[in-house]
Amino acid sequence: MINWKAVLTGLIITIIIALILNPFIGEFGSYTGIVIAGMIVGYRVKRNTANGIIHGALIGVTGGIAAVIILIVVGGVFIVKVEIYGLLIKTGFDIVLGAVGGAAGTIFAGKK
């Protein structure tokens, strides 16, 4: 069962970390935010590794959707048409990184 409260928390953590780190280290800040948020959410759900992977991947998907929405609001539809392929590739990376973070979080939760 999906813990949507944990996924929403992870999305908020991802956005905050990305906003803080992106000016300093670029796109790596977004990726770092997704891994850290995935670890936190994986630690919070702490059922098993597969569940952490699913929750982390959901953070990547919701983060990609949030990026598209923000891009539409800020840049308009023209920019979205130009950037949609890059956003799809980035969302793929986000899903993988979130899943890795979620797996790591559940492993850390099990080592008490």
Backbone bond lengths (Angstrom), bond angles and torsions (degrees), N, CA, C in turn:
res aa  C-N    CA-C-N  psi(-1)  N-CA   C-N-CA  omega(-1)  CA-C   N-CA-C  phi
1 M - - - 1.446 - - 1.535 108.99 -
2 I 1.301 115.19 137.08 1.463 120.85 -176.51 1.526 109.81 -82.18
3 N 1.315 115.54 131.07 1.456 122.11 175.59 1.532 106.97 -94.02
4 W 1.335 116.43 91.48 1.463 120.80 -174.88 1.514 112.49 -67.44
5 K 1.328 116.71 -26.69 1.464 119.40 176.98 1.534 109.71 -64.62
6 A 1.327 116.70 -40.50 1.463 120.76 177.68 1.520 110.88 -67.18
7 V 1.339 117.14 -39.60 1.470 120.44 178.97 1.529 110.51 -64.87
8 L 1.329 117.17 -42.75 1.469 120.56 177.73 1.527 110.90 -63.35
9 T 1.326 116.30 -41.04 1.472 120.16 176.16 1.523 110.42 -60.62
10 G 1.328 116.80 -43.46 1.461 120.88 178.06 1.510 112.90 -62.78
11 L 1.330 116.71 -38.87 1.460 120.30 178.11 1.521 110.88 -64.25
12 I 1.318 116.46 -42.64 1.469 120.28 178.96 1.528 110.28 -64.50
13 I 1.328 116.67 -42.77 1.469 120.59 178.42 1.530 109.77 -62.12
14 T 1.327 116.95 -42.61 1.464 121.05 179.11 1.524 111.27 -59.27
15 I 1.326 115.97 -47.03 1.474 119.85 -178.54 1.520 110.78 -63.60
16 I 1.329 117.50 -43.55 1.467 120.57 -179.09 1.522 111.00 -63.59
17 I 1.327 116.91 -47.41 1.474 120.05 -179.10 1.528 110.12 -64.27
18 A 1.335 117.30 -41.12 1.467 120.30 179.81 1.524 111.06 -63.67
19 L 1.328 116.95 -41.74 1.471 119.43 179.33 1.526 111.67 -65.37
20 I 1.317 117.06 -33.03 1.463 120.51 179.61 1.521 111.21 -76.34
21 L 1.344 117.55 -44.13 1.461 120.57 -171.74 1.533 114.61 -88.55
22 N 1.335 118.74 -28.13 1.470 120.02 -176.27 1.522 114.37 -56.27
23 P 1.333 120.31 -40.22 1.467 118.21 179.03 1.531 113.38 -63.63
24 F 1.318 116.65 -24.80 1.464 119.69 -175.71 1.524 112.91 -95.56
25 I 1.334 117.29 -42.28 1.469 118.88 -174.52 1.528 113.00 -123.81
26 G 1.307 118.05 12.09 1.466 121.67 174.62 1.521 113.40 72.26
27 E 1.323 115.03 -147.32 1.468 121.64 -175.67 1.528 112.50 -61.92
28 F 1.303 117.47 -24.08 1.471 121.12 176.74 1.530 110.59 -59.49
29 G 1.321 117.46 -27.47 1.469 121.33 177.04 1.519 111.92 -64.47
30 S 1.339 117.17 -39.00 1.467 120.70 177.24 1.521 110.75 -66.15
31 Y 1.327 115.91 -43.40 1.464 119.47 179.64 1.527 111.20 -65.17
32 T 1.317 116.42 -39.66 1.466 120.28 176.95 1.522 110.64 -62.69
33 G 1.324 116.60 -42.21 1.458 120.72 178.69 1.520 112.39 -60.81
34 I 1.329 117.50 -39.26 1.460 120.35 -179.52 1.524 110.87 -69.68
35 V 1.326 117.68 -40.37 1.464 119.63 178.74 1.530 110.59 -64.90
36 I 1.323 116.93 -45.25 1.466 120.34 -179.88 1.527 110.59 -64.01
37 A 1.329 117.16 -44.13 1.464 120.17 178.66 1.528 110.76 -64.46
38 G 1.323 117.42 -39.26 1.464 120.88 176.30 1.520 111.90 -61.18
39 M 1.325 116.29 -40.37 1.464 120.03 178.51 1.528 110.79 -65.25
40 I 1.315 116.58 -42.27 1.467 120.23 -179.43 1.527 110.44 -65.44
41 V 1.329 116.31 -44.72 1.464 119.50 179.87 1.526 110.87 -67.66
42 G 1.317 117.63 -40.74 1.463 120.37 176.41 1.513 111.68 -60.87
43 Y 1.316 116.81 -37.90 1.466 121.23 177.21 1.528 110.57 -67.20
44 R 1.327 116.17 -37.38 1.474 119.66 -178.51 1.516 112.32 -71.07
45 V 1.345 118.43 -38.37 1.466 119.22 -178.27 1.516 111.54 -79.80
46 K 1.294 118.94 -31.01 1.466 130.42 174.01 1.530 116.94 27.46
47 R 1.299 117.85 37.88 1.467 119.83 175.63 1.519 110.53 -86.58
48 N 1.319 116.74 -62.54 1.462 121.78 175.39 1.526 108.38 -154.11
49 T 1.311 115.51 171.79 1.460 119.74 -174.64 1.524 111.76 -64.75
50 A 1.320 117.91 -39.04 1.467 120.65 179.90 1.523 110.79 -61.77
51 N 1.312 116.98 -39.49 1.459 120.39 178.48 1.529 110.61 -66.27
52 G 1.322 117.58 -39.30 1.463 120.79 175.75 1.515 111.95 -63.48
53 I 1.335 116.74 -38.96 1.461 120.79 178.32 1.522 110.41 -64.19
54 I 1.324 116.98 -43.33 1.472 120.71 179.74 1.521 110.74 -63.19
55 H 1.320 117.14 -45.71 1.462 120.11 -179.21 1.530 110.97 -66.32
56 G 1.320 117.56 -39.51 1.465 120.42 177.03 1.518 112.07 -64.39
57 A 1.337 117.04 -40.26 1.464 120.56 177.96 1.526 110.54 -65.25
58 L 1.323 117.11 -35.85 1.467 120.16 176.91 1.528 111.60 -64.33
59 I 1.317 116.31 -32.94 1.465 119.30 175.10 1.529 109.64 -64.21
60 G 1.340 116.69 -41.70 1.459 120.20 177.46 1.517 112.42 -62.18
61 V 1.336 117.43 -42.47 1.465 121.41 179.74 1.525 110.43 -65.88
62 T 1.332 116.97 -48.63 1.464 119.46 -179.03 1.525 111.04 -65.87
63 G 1.325 116.80 -33.53 1.464 119.92 175.79 1.519 111.49 -65.01
64 G 1.338 116.91 -40.12 1.464 120.30 176.76 1.513 112.28 -65.12
65 I 1.329 117.08 -40.86 1.459 121.03 177.32 1.533 110.20 -64.50
66 A 1.327 116.15 -42.16 1.467 119.98 178.41 1.526 110.71 -62.54
67 A 1.334 117.13 -38.52 1.468 120.37 178.81 1.523 110.96 -63.75
68 V 1.331 117.47 -40.47 1.464 120.59 178.21 1.523 110.35 -64.49
69 I 1.327 117.40 -44.57 1.459 120.96 -179.92 1.525 110.83 -62.14
70 I 1.327 116.31 -45.32 1.461 119.90 179.19 1.527 110.68 -62.80
71 L 1.334 117.10 -39.99 1.465 120.78 179.57 1.528 111.26 -65.37
72 I 1.324 117.38 -39.14 1.465 120.26 177.79 1.525 110.12 -64.61
73 V 1.325 117.13 -44.56 1.462 120.69 -178.25 1.523 110.82 -65.11
74 V 1.329 116.49 -44.07 1.463 120.27 -175.37 1.525 111.70 -79.91
75 G 1.335 117.44 -45.42 1.454 119.63 -170.32 1.507 116.61 -104.54
76 G 1.298 118.47 -16.44 1.451 120.63 -178.32 1.513 112.07 90.29
77 V 1.317 115.89 175.99 1.458 122.07 -174.45 1.524 112.01 -69.42
78 F 1.330 118.97 -33.72 1.466 121.10 -178.35 1.523 111.32 -60.11
79 I 1.306 117.02 -45.36 1.461 120.39 -179.85 1.519 110.59 -64.32
80 V 1.318 117.27 -37.26 1.462 120.35 179.60 1.522 110.14 -62.96
81 K 1.351 117.80 -40.60 1.458 119.90 178.74 1.523 111.13 -62.12
82 V 1.294 117.53 -38.21 1.452 121.60 -178.76 1.532 110.83 -74.59
83 E 1.314 116.61 -38.84 1.458 121.36 -172.41 1.527 114.86 -96.04
84 I 1.326 119.43 1.32 1.455 120.68 -171.36 1.525 111.77 -63.88
85 Y 1.322 118.20 -37.57 1.464 119.64 -179.65 1.529 111.01 -67.99
86 G 1.307 116.38 -39.98 1.459 119.56 176.12 1.516 111.86 -63.67
87 L 1.340 116.63 -38.37 1.463 120.14 177.94 1.519 111.54 -67.61
88 L 1.331 117.67 -35.72 1.462 120.04 177.31 1.526 111.20 -65.74
89 I 1.319 116.67 -41.61 1.467 120.23 177.26 1.520 110.41 -65.66
90 K 1.330 116.95 -43.04 1.464 120.82 178.84 1.526 111.00 -63.11
91 T 1.327 117.20 -39.74 1.457 120.25 178.25 1.523 110.60 -63.72
92 G 1.327 117.44 -36.84 1.474 120.67 175.12 1.521 111.18 -60.83
93 F 1.340 116.68 -45.37 1.466 120.15 175.83 1.523 110.89 -61.75
94 D 1.337 116.12 -41.74 1.463 120.33 -179.48 1.524 111.50 -61.73
95 I 1.326 116.81 -40.11 1.465 120.38 179.39 1.527 110.26 -63.19
96 V 1.325 116.67 -45.89 1.466 120.21 -179.55 1.524 110.64 -64.95
97 L 1.327 117.34 -45.79 1.466 120.47 -179.12 1.524 111.58 -65.29
98 G 1.335 117.27 -39.85 1.461 120.23 176.78 1.516 111.70 -63.64
99 A 1.328 116.46 -39.76 1.469 120.39 178.41 1.528 111.02 -65.09
100 V 1.329 116.78 -41.51 1.470 120.07 177.17 1.523 110.79 -63.46
101 G 1.325 116.77 -44.04 1.465 120.60 177.56 1.525 112.07 -62.80
102 G 1.341 116.65 -41.59 1.457 120.37 179.13 1.523 111.80 -64.45
103 A 1.347 116.66 -40.08 1.460 120.00 176.92 1.527 111.14 -64.22
104 A 1.327 116.06 -43.33 1.463 119.84 178.58 1.530 111.56 -62.38
105 G 1.331 116.73 -40.10 1.461 120.59 179.51 1.514 112.02 -63.64
106 T 1.326 117.67 -41.26 1.462 119.27 178.77 1.519 111.38 -70.05
107 I 1.318 117.29 -33.36 1.471 119.67 176.68 1.523 109.84 -66.77
108 F 1.337 117.04 -42.54 1.473 119.85 177.03 1.518 111.66 -63.46
109 A 1.333 117.25 -36.26 1.469 120.88 179.91 1.512 111.12 -67.17
110 G 1.334 117.00 -31.65 1.459 120.34 -179.31 1.513 114.52 -80.22
111 K 1.333 118.78 -9.39 1.467 121.95 -176.71 1.497 113.15 -95.02
112 K 1.315 118.76 28.91 1.458 120.88 179.96 1.501 110.53 -71.39
